[in-house]
């Protein structure tokens, strides 16, 4: 079970960079119960993102039981990403 409010070490930097790219970011990690870490808005669309720290071990990047249940049960879009590059690919931002 996820501890509410716990964030991955890379979240602050990734969110900062997304905002510099013009992406709206609403932090939702405090909701717990497997809900993704944040919602991104860009060019009239929204994406729910579960951020894992790509620098961590494989076991630390695995979805928790609650996250896996959310991913399985959710009828819309939700993505697991490990970096700014991963999120940009999902959203459709090309980084040079």
Beta strands, then each sheet from edge to edge (+ up, - down):
strand 1: 24-27
strand 2: 38-42
strand 3: 45-51
strand 4: 79-81
sheet 1: 1+ 2- 3+ 4+
end
